[in-house]
Amino acid sequence: MAIQAQKTYKITEADKATFERDGYWISPKILDDNQIERLRKAHDRVWSGDYDGDGMPMNPYRPSVNPDALRKLDNGWWINDDIRDTVTDPFIGELVADLLQVNEIRLWHDQVILKPGVGNKETSSGNVGWHQDYGYWQCSSTSEMITVWIALQDTDLTNGGMMTILGSHKWGLIPDSNTFFNQNMDELKEKYAGGREWVEEPCILKAGQASFHHGLTFHGSGANQTNEARLSIVAHVMPGGTSYLSGIQHHSNIRLLGPRPYHGQPFDNVYFPTLFKR
């Protein structure tokens, strides 16, 4: 019998303690089976160029020469209604607000990620290098951001599930930690561990569950050694009031502030919708 989505779940003190200690928290099932199926179909549609409306995604990364390589695009909510409904869900926003203990949550951007199954093939093409998400987001005024990584199938290390480094959000921002596309996991571990305790923990998820990890938590993933693609929808979210830090790092979201973005300008227009506000 399928486990039902828990749309009324409330963050507990134990959940907050886990998140603050480890840098991530795994939710109960937050998508029902019908939502999961719709989002799996959304994957098929967006990768074939079948979009809702006349928009385009941001930063599509779909290599044509290597079928084993990871595919991803940002802001799937611009081009697919089911993705939009998921990544702007007030329920997800409330969970994040309670984990961060803030009053408002907005969407920073989303990601649609497909990791092809390579079976027993020896390849690192599907690896996602150890990285900190905030390593890419330094134009935003806070690292107190959360990534909500939603599994669209049962996910573990066999099919390239994510691993986190326990407590690494307490290390602060590590220089040059924007290494999502560096597939040499051992090299990156040596670079970032720096004498710190490096404890890798797999995020084992049932379909419809999500990992909520802090913007400074190191995480990465290995190959999908099954014969089926691993699919996910990812919502990157931020507290209300997050603003632009100029002159530090380029990010595609800066241009969404308008033709003359200025230091301190809040990310609060239609491109950064509110998920939840108390």
PyRosetta script that sets phi, psi and omega in degrees:
from pyrosetta import init, pose_from_sequence

init()
pose = pose_from_sequence("MAIQAQKTYKITEADKATFERDGYWISPKILDDNQIERLRKAHDRVWSGDYDGDGMPMNPYRPSVNPDALRKLDNGWWINDDIRDTVTDPFIGELVADLLQVNEIRLWHDQVILKPGVGNKETSSGNVGWHQDYGYWQCSSTSEMITVWIALQDTDLTNGGMMTILGSHKWGLIPDSNTFFNQNMDELKEKYAGGREWVEEPCILKAGQASFHHGLTFHGSGANQTNEARLSIVAHVMPGGTSYLSGIQHHSNIRLLGPRPYHGQPFDNVYFPTLFKR")
pose.set_psi(1, 131.3)
pose.set_omega(1, -176.7)
pose.set_phi(2, -68.1)
pose.set_psi(2, 141.2)
pose.set_omega(2, 174.5)
pose.set_phi(3, -76.2)
pose.set_psi(3, 132.1)
pose.set_omega(3, -178.6)
pose.set_phi(4, -79.4)
pose.set_psi(4, 148.8)
pose.set_omega(4, 174.9)
pose.set_phi(5, -63.9)
pose.set_psi(5, 143.2)
pose.set_omega(5, -177.5)
pose.set_phi(6, -106.0)
pose.set_psi(6, 80.1)
pose.set_omega(6, -176.1)
pose.set_phi(7, -77.3)
pose.set_psi(7, -5.7)
pose.set_omega(7, 179.4)
pose.set_phi(8, -109.7)
pose.set_psi(8, 8.7)
pose.set_omega(8, -176.9)
pose.set_phi(9, -61.5)
pose.set_psi(9, 141.4)
pose.set_omega(9, 176.6)
pose.set_phi(10, -117.7)
pose.set_psi(10, 136.4)
pose.set_omega(10, 177.3)
pose.set_phi(11, -61.2)
pose.set_psi(11, 132.3)
pose.set_omega(11, 179.7)
pose.set_phi(12, -100.5)
pose.set_psi(12, 169.8)
pose.set_omega(12, 174.8)
pose.set_phi(13, -62.4)
pose.set_psi(13, -34.8)
pose.set_omega(13, 177.3)
pose.set_phi(14, -65.7)
pose.set_psi(14, -38.9)
pose.set_omega(14, 176.6)
pose.set_phi(15, -61.7)
pose.set_psi(15, -45.4)
pose.set_omega(15, 179.4)
pose.set_phi(16, -61.2)
pose.set_psi(16, -42.1)
pose.set_omega(16, -179.4)
pose.set_phi(17, -64.0)
pose.set_psi(17, -40.8)
pose.set_omega(17, 177.8)
pose.set_phi(18, -62.4)
pose.set_psi(18, -46.3)
pose.set_omega(18, -179.9)
pose.set_phi(19, -62.7)
pose.set_psi(19, -43.7)
pose.set_omega(19, -179.0)
pose.set_phi(20, -68.7)
pose.set_psi(20, -32.6)
pose.set_omega(20, -179.9)
pose.set_phi(21, -78.0)
pose.set_psi(21, -48.3)
pose.set_omega(21, -170.0)
pose.set_phi(22, -97.5)
pose.set_psi(22, -22.1)
pose.set_omega(22, -176.3)
pose.set_phi(23, 88.3)
pose.set_psi(23, 4.2)
pose.set_omega(23, 174.0)
pose.set_phi(24, -158.5)
pose.set_psi(24, 162.2)
pose.set_omega(24, 179.5)
pose.set_phi(25, -145.1)
pose.set_psi(25, 138.2)
pose.set_omega(25, 178.0)
pose.set_phi(26, -101.4)
pose.set_psi(26, 127.4)
pose.set_omega(26, -176.2)
pose.set_phi(27, -82.2)
pose.set_psi(27, 165.9)
pose.set_omega(27, 162.4)
pose.set_phi(28, -65.4)
pose.set_psi(28, 179.5)
pose.set_omega(28, 175.9)
pose.set_phi(29, -65.3)
pose.set_psi(29, 119.9)
pose.set_omega(29, -176.9)
pose.set_phi(30, -111.4)
pose.set_psi(30, -5.6)
pose.set_omega(30, 172.9)
pose.set_phi(31, -116.9)
pose.set_psi(31, 138.0)
pose.set_omega(31, 174.8)
pose.set_phi(32, -83.8)
pose.set_psi(32, 171.8)
pose.set_omega(32, -173.8)
pose.set_phi(33, -63.2)
pose.set_psi(33, -33.2)
pose.set_omega(33, 178.3)
pose.set_phi(34, -66.6)
pose.set_psi(34, -42.6)
pose.set_omega(34, 176.7)
pose.set_phi(35, -62.2)
pose.set_psi(35, -42.7)
pose.set_omega(35, 179.7)
pose.set_phi(36, -59.4)
pose.set_psi(36, -45.3)
pose.set_omega(36, -179.7)
pose.set_phi(37, -64.5)
pose.set_psi(37, -40.5)
pose.set_omega(37, 178.5)
pose.set_phi(38, -63.8)
pose.set_psi(38, -38.5)
pose.set_omega(38, -179.6)
pose.set_phi(39, -73.0)
pose.set_psi(39, -31.8)
pose.set_omega(39, 174.1)
pose.set_phi(40, -65.8)
pose.set_psi(40, -38.5)
pose.set_omega(40, 175.5)
pose.set_phi(41, -68.6)
pose.set_psi(41, -33.6)
pose.set_omega(41, 176.3)
pose.set_phi(42, -61.1)
pose.set_psi(42, -39.1)
pose.set_omega(42, 174.8)
pose.set_phi(43, -56.8)
pose.set_psi(43, -50.7)
pose.set_omega(43, -179.6)
pose.set_phi(44, -55.9)
pose.set_psi(44, -41.5)
pose.set_omega(44, -176.4)
pose.set_phi(45, -69.1)
pose.set_psi(45, -47.9)
pose.set_omega(45, -174.2)
pose.set_phi(46, -68.8)
pose.set_psi(46, -34.1)
pose.set_omega(46, -180.0)
pose.set_phi(47, -73.3)
pose.set_psi(47, -19.4)
pose.set_omega(47, 176.4)
pose.set_phi(48, -94.2)
pose.set_psi(48, 0.0)
pose.set_omega(48, 178.8)
pose.set_phi(49, 83.4)
pose.set_psi(49, 16.7)
pose.set_omega(49, 179.5)
pose.set_phi(50, -93.5)
pose.set_psi(50, 97.5)
pose.set_omega(50, -172.0)
pose.set_phi(51, -107.0)
pose.set_psi(51, 151.2)
pose.set_omega(51, 168.2)
pose.set_phi(52, -85.3)
pose.set_psi(52, 123.1)
pose.set_omega(52, -177.8)
pose.set_phi(53, 82.2)
pose.set_psi(53, -174.1)
pose.set_omega(53, -173.6)
pose.set_phi(54, -105.8)
pose.set_psi(54, 13.7)
pose.set_omega(54, -179.1)
pose.set_phi(55, -79.5)
pose.set_psi(55, 178.9)
pose.set_omega(55, 176.6)
pose.set_phi(56, -132.1)
pose.set_psi(56, 148.8)
pose.set_omega(56, 176.9)
pose.set_phi(57, -71.8)
pose.set_psi(57, 169.9)
pose.set_omega(57, 176.6)
pose.set_phi(58, -102.6)
pose.set_psi(58, 136.0)
pose.set_omega(58, 173.0)
pose.set_phi(59, 54.4)
pose.set_psi(59, 52.6)
pose.set_omega(59, 176.6)
pose.set_phi(60, -65.9)
pose.set_psi(60, 136.5)
pose.set_omega(60, 178.9)
pose.set_phi(61, -129.2)
pose.set_psi(61, 96.0)
pose.set_omega(61, -176.2)
pose.set_phi(62, -135.5)
pose.set_psi(62, 85.5)
pose.set_omega(62, -176.4)
pose.set_phi(63, -63.5)
pose.set_psi(63, 137.0)
pose.set_omega(63, -176.2)
pose.set_phi(64, -95.1)
pose.set_psi(64, -15.6)
pose.set_omega(64, -172.3)
pose.set_phi(65, -96.8)
pose.set_psi(65, -14.4)
pose.set_omega(65, -176.1)
pose.set_phi(66, -129.4)
pose.set_psi(66, 102.7)
pose.set_omega(66, -178.7)
pose.set_phi(67, -66.6)
pose.set_psi(67, -14.5)
pose.set_omega(67, -179.4)
pose.set_phi(68, -88.0)
pose.set_psi(68, -8.1)
pose.set_omega(68, -174.6)
pose.set_phi(69, -79.7)
pose.set_psi(69, 151.3)
pose.set_omega(69, 178.5)
pose.set_phi(70, -63.8)
pose.set_psi(70, 144.4)
pose.set_omega(70, 173.0)
pose.set_phi(71, -114.4)
pose.set_psi(71, 139.5)
pose.set_omega(71, 173.8)
pose.set_phi(72, -155.7)
pose.set_psi(72, 154.3)
pose.set_omega(72, 170.1)
pose.set_phi(73, -144.4)
pose.set_psi(73, 156.8)
pose.set_omega(73, 179.7)
pose.set_phi(74, -104.2)
pose.set_psi(74, 151.4)
pose.set_omega(74, 178.1)
pose.set_phi(75, 58.2)
pose.set_psi(75, 54.1)
pose.set_omega(75, 169.4)
pose.set_phi(76, -61.3)
pose.set_psi(76, -21.7)
pose.set_omega(76, -179.7)
pose.set_phi(77, -66.6)
pose.set_psi(77, -19.5)
pose.set_omega(77, 176.6)
pose.set_phi(78, -71.5)
pose.set_psi(78, -22.9)
pose.set_omega(78, -168.2)
pose.set_phi(79, -124.7)
pose.set_psi(79, -0.9)
pose.set_omega(79, -178.7)
pose.set_phi(80, -147.3)
pose.set_psi(80, 127.2)
pose.set_omega(80, -175.3)
pose.set_phi(81, -68.1)
pose.set_psi(81, -37.7)
pose.set_omega(81, -178.8)
pose.set_phi(82, -69.0)
pose.set_psi(82, -37.5)
pose.set_omega(82, 175.2)
pose.set_phi(83, -65.3)
pose.set_psi(83, -43.3)
pose.set_omega(83, 178.6)
pose.set_phi(84, -57.7)
pose.set_psi(84, -46.7)
pose.set_omega(84, -178.2)
pose.set_phi(85, -63.3)
pose.set_psi(85, -30.9)
pose.set_omega(85, -178.9)
pose.set_phi(86, -76.9)
pose.set_psi(86, -50.2)
pose.set_omega(86, -172.7)
pose.set_phi(87, -78.6)
pose.set_psi(87, -9.9)
pose.set_omega(87, 174.4)
pose.set_phi(88, -111.0)
pose.set_psi(88, 17.4)
pose.set_omega(88, -177.0)
pose.set_phi(89, -64.4)
pose.set_psi(89, 122.3)
pose.set_omega(89, 178.8)
pose.set_phi(90, -58.2)
pose.set_psi(90, -29.4)
pose.set_omega(90, 178.8)
pose.set_phi(91, -63.4)
pose.set_psi(91, -45.5)
pose.set_omega(91, 176.4)
pose.set_phi(92, -62.4)
pose.set_psi(92, -41.6)
pose.set_omega(92, 178.7)
pose.set_phi(93, -60.0)
pose.set_psi(93, -40.0)
pose.set_omega(93, 179.6)
pose.set_phi(94, -66.7)
pose.set_psi(94, -41.0)
pose.set_omega(94, 177.1)
pose.set_phi(95, -58.5)
pose.set_psi(95, -45.8)
pose.set_omega(95, 180.0)
pose.set_phi(96, -64.9)
pose.set_psi(96, -44.6)
pose.set_omega(96, 179.9)
pose.set_phi(97, -57.6)
pose.set_psi(97, -39.4)
pose.set_omega(97, -179.5)
pose.set_phi(98, -73.1)
pose.set_psi(98, -35.6)
pose.set_omega(98, 176.8)
pose.set_phi(99, -65.6)
pose.set_psi(99, -41.4)
pose.set_omega(99, -179.1)
pose.set_phi(100, -86.6)
pose.set_psi(100, -11.6)
pose.set_omega(100, -178.8)
pose.set_phi(101, 57.9)
pose.set_psi(101, 52.6)
pose.set_omega(101, 176.5)
pose.set_phi(102, -127.0)
pose.set_psi(102, 173.4)
pose.set_omega(102, -173.3)
pose.set_phi(103, -102.0)
pose.set_psi(103, -12.1)
pose.set_omega(103, -176.6)
pose.set_phi(104, -146.5)
pose.set_psi(104, 141.6)
pose.set_omega(104, 177.5)
pose.set_phi(105, -130.6)
pose.set_psi(105, 131.6)
pose.set_omega(105, 175.2)
pose.set_phi(106, -120.7)
pose.set_psi(106, 157.6)
pose.set_omega(106, 175.1)
pose.set_phi(107, -78.5)
pose.set_psi(107, 129.5)
pose.set_omega(107, 173.2)
pose.set_phi(108, -84.3)
pose.set_psi(108, -59.1)
pose.set_omega(108, 164.3)
pose.set_phi(109, -167.1)
pose.set_psi(109, 169.4)
pose.set_omega(109, 175.9)
pose.set_phi(110, -111.8)
pose.set_psi(110, 174.2)
pose.set_omega(110, 172.0)
pose.set_phi(111, -140.4)
pose.set_psi(111, 143.3)
pose.set_omega(111, 171.2)
pose.set_phi(112, -112.8)
pose.set_psi(112, 118.5)
pose.set_omega(112, -171.9)
pose.set_phi(113, -125.7)
pose.set_psi(113, 131.6)
pose.set_omega(113, 175.3)
pose.set_phi(114, -124.9)
pose.set_psi(114, 124.3)
pose.set_omega(114, 176.1)
pose.set_phi(115, -112.0)
pose.set_psi(115, 109.3)
pose.set_omega(115, -176.9)
pose.set_phi(116, -61.8)
pose.set_psi(116, 147.8)
pose.set_omega(116, 172.8)
pose.set_phi(117, -79.9)
pose.set_psi(117, 132.0)
pose.set_omega(117, -177.8)
pose.set_phi(118, -113.6)
pose.set_psi(118, 3.0)
pose.set_omega(118, -179.5)
pose.set_phi(119, 61.6)
pose.set_psi(119, -133.7)
pose.set_omega(119, -178.3)
pose.set_phi(120, -91.0)
pose.set_psi(120, 7.3)
pose.set_omega(120, -178.7)
pose.set_phi(121, -63.6)
pose.set_psi(121, 137.1)
pose.set_omega(121, 176.6)
pose.set_phi(122, -85.0)
pose.set_psi(122, 104.0)
pose.set_omega(122, -179.3)
pose.set_phi(123, -155.0)
pose.set_psi(123, 149.1)
pose.set_omega(123, 174.3)
pose.set_phi(124, -105.4)
pose.set_psi(124, 11.2)
pose.set_omega(124, -173.0)
pose.set_phi(125, -60.2)
pose.set_psi(125, -30.4)
pose.set_omega(125, -178.9)
pose.set_phi(126, -91.6)
pose.set_psi(126, 0.1)
pose.set_omega(126, -178.8)
pose.set_phi(127, -64.0)
pose.set_psi(127, 144.0)
pose.set_omega(127, 167.1)
pose.set_phi(128, -113.9)
pose.set_psi(128, 118.4)
pose.set_omega(128, -173.7)
pose.set_phi(129, -66.3)
pose.set_psi(129, 153.0)
pose.set_omega(129, 174.5)
pose.set_phi(130, -55.0)
pose.set_psi(130, 129.0)
pose.set_omega(130, -178.4)
pose.set_phi(131, -158.5)
pose.set_psi(131, 164.6)
pose.set_omega(131, 170.2)
pose.set_phi(132, -108.3)
pose.set_psi(132, 130.6)
pose.set_omega(132, 179.7)
pose.set_phi(133, -60.1)
pose.set_psi(133, -38.9)
pose.set_omega(133, -179.7)
pose.set_phi(134, -66.6)
pose.set_psi(134, -16.2)
pose.set_omega(134, 172.0)
pose.set_phi(135, -57.5)
pose.set_psi(135, -24.8)
pose.set_omega(135, 177.5)
pose.set_phi(136, -97.4)
pose.set_psi(136, -11.5)
pose.set_omega(136, -168.0)
pose.set_phi(137, -115.1)
pose.set_psi(137, 27.8)
pose.set_omega(137, -172.8)
pose.set_phi(138, -71.9)
pose.set_psi(138, -4.0)
pose.set_omega(138, 172.6)
pose.set_phi(139, -79.8)
pose.set_psi(139, -3.9)
pose.set_omega(139, 178.7)
pose.set_phi(140, -101.5)
pose.set_psi(140, 149.9)
pose.set_omega(140, -167.3)
pose.set_phi(141, -78.6)
pose.set_psi(141, -4.3)
pose.set_omega(141, 179.2)
pose.set_phi(142, -142.8)
pose.set_psi(142, 145.3)
pose.set_omega(142, 170.9)
pose.set_phi(143, -90.0)
pose.set_psi(143, -1.7)
pose.set_omega(143, -180.0)
pose.set_phi(144, -78.9)
pose.set_psi(144, 64.2)
pose.set_omega(144, -179.9)
pose.set_phi(145, -119.5)
pose.set_psi(145, 159.4)
pose.set_omega(145, -176.8)
pose.set_phi(146, -131.9)
pose.set_psi(146, 140.4)
pose.set_omega(146, 171.3)
pose.set_phi(147, -102.5)
pose.set_psi(147, 126.2)
pose.set_omega(147, 177.4)
pose.set_phi(148, -106.3)
pose.set_psi(148, 102.4)
pose.set_omega(148, -175.1)
pose.set_phi(149, -99.5)
pose.set_psi(149, 110.5)
pose.set_omega(149, -172.0)
pose.set_phi(150, -104.4)
pose.set_psi(150, 122.8)
pose.set_omega(150, -179.5)
pose.set_phi(151, -82.4)
pose.set_psi(151, 135.2)
pose.set_omega(151, 176.7)
pose.set_phi(152, -105.1)
pose.set_psi(152, 13.2)
pose.set_omega(152, 171.3)
pose.set_phi(153, -161.0)
pose.set_psi(153, 164.7)
pose.set_omega(153, 172.8)
pose.set_phi(154, -56.9)
pose.set_psi(154, 133.2)
pose.set_omega(154, -170.8)
pose.set_phi(155, -134.2)
pose.set_psi(155, 128.1)
pose.set_omega(155, 174.1)
pose.set_phi(156, -146.8)
pose.set_psi(156, -166.0)
pose.set_omega(156, -176.6)
pose.set_phi(157, -67.8)
pose.set_psi(157, -23.1)
pose.set_omega(157, -179.8)
pose.set_phi(158, -60.7)
pose.set_psi(158, -42.0)
pose.set_omega(158, -179.8)
pose.set_phi(159, -106.1)
pose.set_psi(159, 32.4)
pose.set_omega(159, 171.0)
pose.set_phi(160, 78.3)
pose.set_psi(160, 33.7)
pose.set_omega(160, 178.4)
pose.set_phi(161, -67.1)
pose.set_psi(161, 161.1)
pose.set_omega(161, -176.4)
pose.set_phi(162, -73.7)
pose.set_psi(162, 148.8)
pose.set_omega(162, 170.6)
pose.set_phi(163, -121.1)
pose.set_psi(163, 141.3)
pose.set_omega(163, 175.2)
pose.set_phi(164, -113.9)
pose.set_psi(164, 158.1)
pose.set_omega(164, 173.9)
pose.set_phi(165, -101.2)
pose.set_psi(165, 111.2)
pose.set_omega(165, -171.5)
pose.set_phi(166, -58.3)
pose.set_psi(166, 129.2)
pose.set_omega(166, 175.1)
pose.set_phi(167, 75.6)
pose.set_psi(167, 3.8)
pose.set_omega(167, -174.0)
pose.set_phi(168, -70.4)
pose.set_psi(168, -15.6)
pose.set_omega(168, 176.2)
pose.set_phi(169, -66.0)
pose.set_psi(169, -16.8)
pose.set_omega(169, 179.5)
pose.set_phi(170, -84.3)
pose.set_psi(170, -4.0)
pose.set_omega(170, -178.8)
pose.set_phi(171, -81.6)
pose.set_psi(171, -10.6)
pose.set_omega(171, -172.9)
pose.set_phi(172, 78.7)
pose.set_psi(172, -176.2)
pose.set_omega(172, 178.7)
pose.set_phi(173, -75.0)
pose.set_psi(173, 123.6)
pose.set_omega(173, 178.5)
pose.set_phi(174, -94.1)
pose.set_psi(174, 133.3)
pose.set_omega(174, -177.8)
pose.set_phi(175, -56.6)
pose.set_psi(175, 141.7)
pose.set_omega(175, 175.2)
pose.set_phi(176, 57.6)
pose.set_psi(176, 40.7)
pose.set_omega(176, -179.5)
pose.set_phi(177, -93.3)
pose.set_psi(177, 14.7)
pose.set_omega(177, 177.1)
pose.set_phi(178, -92.2)
pose.set_psi(178, 70.1)
pose.set_omega(178, -169.7)
pose.set_phi(179, -124.0)
pose.set_psi(179, 37.5)
pose.set_omega(179, 177.1)
pose.set_phi(180, -52.4)
pose.set_psi(180, -40.7)
pose.set_omega(180, -172.2)
pose.set_phi(181, -93.5)
pose.set_psi(181, 1.8)
pose.set_omega(181, 174.3)
pose.set_phi(182, -84.5)
pose.set_psi(182, 113.2)
pose.set_omega(182, -170.8)
pose.set_phi(183, -92.5)
pose.set_psi(183, 4.9)
pose.set_omega(183, 178.3)
pose.set_phi(184, -90.5)
pose.set_psi(184, 89.0)
pose.set_omega(184, -174.6)
pose.set_phi(185, -63.2)
pose.set_psi(185, -39.8)
pose.set_omega(185, -178.2)
pose.set_phi(186, -65.9)
pose.set_psi(186, -41.4)
pose.set_omega(186, 178.2)
pose.set_phi(187, -61.0)
pose.set_psi(187, -42.9)
pose.set_omega(187, -178.8)
pose.set_phi(188, -69.1)
pose.set_psi(188, -37.9)
pose.set_omega(188, 176.5)
pose.set_phi(189, -58.9)
pose.set_psi(189, -46.2)
pose.set_omega(189, 179.7)
pose.set_phi(190, -62.3)
pose.set_psi(190, -36.9)
pose.set_omega(190, -178.4)
pose.set_phi(191, -68.0)
pose.set_psi(191, -41.2)
pose.set_omega(191, -169.9)
pose.set_phi(192, -97.3)
pose.set_psi(192, -25.8)
pose.set_omega(192, -175.1)
pose.set_phi(193, -61.6)
pose.set_psi(193, -47.2)
pose.set_omega(193, 172.5)
pose.set_phi(194, 53.5)
pose.set_psi(194, 36.6)
pose.set_omega(194, -178.8)
pose.set_phi(195, 83.4)
pose.set_psi(195, -3.7)
pose.set_omega(195, 177.7)
pose.set_phi(196, -79.2)
pose.set_psi(196, 160.6)
pose.set_omega(196, 175.9)
pose.set_phi(197, -71.6)
pose.set_psi(197, 121.9)
pose.set_omega(197, -174.9)
pose.set_phi(198, -112.0)
pose.set_psi(198, 99.3)
pose.set_omega(198, -176.5)
pose.set_phi(199, -115.2)
pose.set_psi(199, 111.2)
pose.set_omega(199, -179.3)
pose.set_phi(200, -88.6)
pose.set_psi(200, 128.9)
pose.set_omega(200, 178.7)
pose.set_phi(201, -129.0)
pose.set_psi(201, 125.4)
pose.set_omega(201, 179.6)
pose.set_phi(202, -73.3)
pose.set_psi(202, 143.3)
pose.set_omega(202, 173.1)
pose.set_phi(203, -94.0)
pose.set_psi(203, 97.5)
pose.set_omega(203, -177.9)
pose.set_phi(204, -94.5)
pose.set_psi(204, 117.5)
pose.set_omega(204, -171.4)
pose.set_phi(205, -126.2)
pose.set_psi(205, 142.3)
pose.set_omega(205, 165.6)
pose.set_phi(206, -84.0)
pose.set_psi(206, 156.7)
pose.set_omega(206, 177.3)
pose.set_phi(207, -54.0)
pose.set_psi(207, 129.7)
pose.set_omega(207, -179.8)
pose.set_phi(208, 94.4)
pose.set_psi(208, -11.2)
pose.set_omega(208, 173.1)
pose.set_phi(209, -85.0)
pose.set_psi(209, 164.6)
pose.set_omega(209, -179.5)
pose.set_phi(210, -138.1)
pose.set_psi(210, 148.5)
pose.set_omega(210, 168.8)
pose.set_phi(211, -99.9)
pose.set_psi(211, 127.1)
pose.set_omega(211, 176.8)
pose.set_phi(212, -105.1)
pose.set_psi(212, 106.5)
pose.set_omega(212, -179.0)
pose.set_phi(213, -120.7)
pose.set_psi(213, 148.3)
pose.set_omega(213, -176.7)
pose.set_phi(214, -67.2)
pose.set_psi(214, 151.2)
pose.set_omega(214, -179.0)
pose.set_phi(215, -62.4)
pose.set_psi(215, -16.3)
pose.set_omega(215, 178.4)
pose.set_phi(216, -104.1)
pose.set_psi(216, -0.4)
pose.set_omega(216, -178.7)
pose.set_phi(217, -74.8)
pose.set_psi(217, 122.7)
pose.set_omega(217, 175.2)
pose.set_phi(218, -68.6)
pose.set_psi(218, 137.0)
pose.set_omega(218, 178.1)
pose.set_phi(219, -154.8)
pose.set_psi(219, 161.3)
pose.set_omega(219, 179.4)
pose.set_phi(220, -169.8)
pose.set_psi(220, -178.4)
pose.set_omega(220, -179.8)
pose.set_phi(221, -157.4)
pose.set_psi(221, 156.0)
pose.set_omega(221, -179.4)
pose.set_phi(222, -101.2)
pose.set_psi(222, -162.2)
pose.set_omega(222, -174.7)
pose.set_phi(223, -70.7)
pose.set_psi(223, 152.1)
pose.set_omega(223, 171.5)
pose.set_phi(224, -91.3)
pose.set_psi(224, 97.3)
pose.set_omega(224, -173.7)
pose.set_phi(225, -94.6)
pose.set_psi(225, 36.7)
pose.set_omega(225, 169.9)
pose.set_phi(226, -112.6)
pose.set_psi(226, -176.0)
pose.set_omega(226, 178.9)
pose.set_phi(227, -103.7)
pose.set_psi(227, 7.9)
pose.set_omega(227, 179.7)
pose.set_phi(228, -118.8)
pose.set_psi(228, 143.3)
pose.set_omega(228, 178.4)
pose.set_phi(229, -64.6)
pose.set_psi(229, 143.4)
pose.set_omega(229, 172.9)
pose.set_phi(230, -95.9)
pose.set_psi(230, 121.3)
pose.set_omega(230, -174.3)
pose.set_phi(231, -113.4)
pose.set_psi(231, 142.5)
pose.set_omega(231, 175.9)
pose.set_phi(232, -149.7)
pose.set_psi(232, 155.8)
pose.set_omega(232, 169.7)
pose.set_phi(233, -119.5)
pose.set_psi(233, 134.0)
pose.set_omega(233, -172.0)
pose.set_phi(234, -127.0)
pose.set_psi(234, 127.9)
pose.set_omega(234, 174.4)
pose.set_phi(235, -110.1)
pose.set_psi(235, 118.3)
pose.set_omega(235, 172.2)
pose.set_phi(236, -95.8)
pose.set_psi(236, 123.5)
pose.set_omega(236, -171.8)
pose.set_phi(237, -130.1)
pose.set_psi(237, 160.5)
pose.set_omega(237, -174.0)
pose.set_phi(238, -141.7)
pose.set_psi(238, 157.4)
pose.set_omega(238, 174.5)
pose.set_phi(239, -67.4)
pose.set_psi(239, 147.9)
pose.set_omega(239, 171.1)
pose.set_phi(240, -57.3)
pose.set_psi(240, 144.7)
pose.set_omega(240, -178.0)
pose.set_phi(241, 92.5)
pose.set_psi(241, -6.4)
pose.set_omega(241, 176.1)
pose.set_phi(242, -61.1)
pose.set_psi(242, 133.9)
pose.set_omega(242, -173.5)
pose.set_phi(243, -129.1)
pose.set_psi(243, 173.1)
pose.set_omega(243, -174.4)
pose.set_phi(244, -82.7)
pose.set_psi(244, 127.3)
pose.set_omega(244, 170.6)
pose.set_phi(245, -101.1)
pose.set_psi(245, 112.0)
pose.set_omega(245, -174.9)
pose.set_phi(246, -83.1)
pose.set_psi(246, 155.6)
pose.set_omega(246, 170.7)
pose.set_phi(247, 74.9)
pose.set_psi(247, 13.2)
pose.set_omega(247, -177.3)
pose.set_phi(248, -107.6)
pose.set_psi(248, -51.7)
pose.set_omega(248, -173.7)
pose.set_phi(249, -158.8)
pose.set_psi(249, 141.0)
pose.set_omega(249, 176.3)
pose.set_phi(250, -77.4)
pose.set_psi(250, 143.6)
pose.set_omega(250, 169.3)
pose.set_phi(251, -148.9)
pose.set_psi(251, 145.0)
pose.set_omega(251, -178.1)
pose.set_phi(252, -59.8)
pose.set_psi(252, -24.3)
pose.set_omega(252, 180.0)
pose.set_phi(253, -67.4)
pose.set_psi(253, -21.2)
pose.set_omega(253, -177.7)
pose.set_phi(254, -60.9)
pose.set_psi(254, -41.4)
pose.set_omega(254, -177.3)
pose.set_phi(255, -67.3)
pose.set_psi(255, -17.9)
pose.set_omega(255, 178.7)
pose.set_phi(256, -75.4)
pose.set_psi(256, -6.9)
pose.set_omega(256, 175.8)
pose.set_phi(257, -81.4)
pose.set_psi(257, -8.9)
pose.set_omega(257, 179.6)
pose.set_phi(258, 115.6)
pose.set_psi(258, -179.3)
pose.set_omega(258, -172.6)
pose.set_phi(259, -70.3)
pose.set_psi(259, -22.1)
pose.set_omega(259, 179.8)
pose.set_phi(260, -132.4)
pose.set_psi(260, 71.4)
pose.set_omega(260, 178.1)
pose.set_phi(261, -63.3)
pose.set_psi(261, 147.3)
pose.set_omega(261, -178.5)
pose.set_phi(262, -131.2)
pose.set_psi(262, 151.6)
pose.set_omega(262, 179.5)
pose.set_phi(263, -55.5)
pose.set_psi(263, 130.2)
pose.set_omega(263, 179.6)
pose.set_phi(264, 89.7)
pose.set_psi(264, -3.9)
pose.set_omega(264, 179.1)
pose.set_phi(265, -68.0)
pose.set_psi(265, 126.5)
pose.set_omega(265, -178.4)
pose.set_phi(266, -72.4)
pose.set_psi(266, 145.3)
pose.set_omega(266, 172.2)
pose.set_phi(267, -82.8)
pose.set_psi(267, 82.4)
pose.set_omega(267, -170.6)
pose.set_phi(268, -139.2)
pose.set_psi(268, 21.0)
pose.set_omega(268, 179.5)
pose.set_phi(269, -96.1)
pose.set_psi(269, -165.3)
pose.set_omega(269, -173.8)
pose.set_phi(270, -65.8)
pose.set_psi(270, -18.8)
pose.set_omega(270, 178.4)
pose.set_phi(271, -76.5)
pose.set_psi(271, -13.0)
pose.set_omega(271, -177.4)
pose.set_phi(272, -127.0)
pose.set_psi(272, 69.5)
pose.set_omega(272, -172.0)
pose.set_phi(273, -65.0)
pose.set_psi(273, 150.2)
pose.set_omega(273, 176.4)
pose.set_phi(274, -78.8)
pose.set_psi(274, 127.3)
pose.set_omega(274, 173.4)
pose.set_phi(275, -87.2)
pose.set_psi(275, -40.9)
pose.set_omega(275, -172.8)
pose.set_phi(276, -153.0)
pose.set_psi(276, 140.3)
pose.set_omega(276, 174.1)
pose.set_phi(277, -147.0)
pose.set_psi(277, 130.3)
pose.set_omega(277, -178.3)
pose.set_phi(278, -71.0)
pose.dump_pdb("model.pdb")
